[in-house]
């Protein structure tokens, strides 16, 4: 609980309680109270800041910067204060002994996920399993661990993210593993003649023209998913339009309009 939670709303309101009520309408007294209250407000703010800076969890930016300098931590102003506080506080947790329990406590400073620690062949292996929404600053965590474990031991860190559960709705499916593969070949095209009135239909040029640059005359898309359900679907390409005057012959649309439907 903060120090002044049970205090008056302001020092000005508290000062007035020490004087008779007939002074309340005296402008000179009111001016004195306001001047004294401003001084006391600054004193109160300084006391609150002094108490807050006595704890890493509530320290301000200036105090954190001083602590980082003392601990030889590179100051990163772009980090949030809460993240910098966690890093600094992790240096003060535990004692000189380092074991599985102490490693878990250190890692728990940075994540709420499940931490497992194993040791084999002079290597400490740390495995964290956490939700995707749980942020883990891995660089800060490794910095603390490397300063606490013995120098002759190796350290490996495994960070595992749990999948996001998506409940199935009626008539819908959840695909846990979906793979798309594509293949295509390209071919160079020629000059495009636009139907903008500059060319006559006099047989001097062909309608089967192609765009310059890279075209994709052959495109294949394949999808596969590992699920016990049997899925059926269809892919439709619709570029159909009618020559009813709604579309101008200005080169914006091709003549080979069509509707193609393919079962997949």
Rosetta blueprint (number, residue, H / E / L):
1 X L
2 X L
3 X L
4 X L
5 X L
6 X L
7 X L
8 X L
9 X L
10 X L
11 X H
12 X H
13 X H
14 X H
15 X H
16 X H
17 X L
18 X L
19 X L
20 X L
21 X H
22 X H
23 X H
24 X L
25 X L
26 X L
27 X H
28 X H
29 X H
30 X H
31 X H
32 X H
33 X H
34 X H
35 X H
36 X H
37 X H
38 X H
39 X H
40 X H
41 X H
42 X H
43 X H
44 X H
45 X H
46 X H
47 X H
48 X H
49 X H
50 X H
51 X H
52 X H
53 X L
54 X L
55 X L
56 X H
57 X H
58 X H
59 X L
60 X L
61 X H
62 X H
63 X H
64 X H
65 X H
66 X H
67 X H
68 X H
69 X H
70 X H
71 X L
72 X L
73 X L
74 X L
75 X L
76 X L
77 X L
78 X L
79 X L
80 X L
81 X H
82 X H
83 X H
84 X H
85 X H
86 X H
87 X H
88 X H
89 X H
90 X H
91 X L
92 X L
93 X L
94 X L
95 X L
96 X L
97 X L
98 X L
99 X L
100 X H
101 X H
102 X H
103 X H
104 X H
105 X H
106 X H
107 X H
108 X H
109 X L
110 X L
111 X L
112 X L
113 X L
114 X E
115 X E
116 X E
117 X E
118 X E
119 X E
120 X E
121 X L
122 X L
123 X E
124 X E
125 X E
126 X E
127 X E
128 X E
129 X E
130 X E
131 X L
132 X L
133 X L
134 X L
135 X L
136 X L
137 X L
138 X H
139 X H
140 X H
141 X H
142 X H
143 X H
144 X H
145 X H
146 X H
147 X H
148 X H
149 X L
150 X L
151 X L
152 X L
153 X L
154 X E
155 X E
156 X E
157 X E
158 X E
159 X E
160 X E
161 X E
162 X L
163 X L
164 X L
165 X L
166 X L
167 X L
168 X L
169 X L
170 X L
171 X L
172 X L
173 X L
174 X L
175 X L
176 X L
177 X L
178 X E
179 X E
180 X E
181 X E
182 X E
183 X E
184 X E
185 X E
186 X E
187 X E
188 X E
189 X L
190 X L
191 X L
192 X L
193 X L
194 X L
195 X L
196 X L
197 X L
198 X L
199 X L
200 X L
201 X L
202 X L
203 X L
204 X L
205 X L
206 X L
207 X L
208 X L
209 X L
210 X L
211 X L
212 X L
213 X L
214 X E
215 X E
216 X E
217 X E
218 X E
219 X E
220 X E
221 X E
222 X E
223 X E
224 X E
225 X E
226 X L
227 X L
228 X L
229 X L
230 X L
231 X L
232 X L
233 X L
234 X E
235 X E
236 X E
237 X E
238 X E
239 X L
240 X L
241 X L
242 X L
243 X L
244 X L
245 X L
246 X L
247 X L
248 X L
249 X L
250 X L
251 X L
252 X L
253 X L
254 X L
255 X L
256 X L
257 X L
258 X L
259 X E
260 X E
261 X E
262 X E
263 X E
264 X L
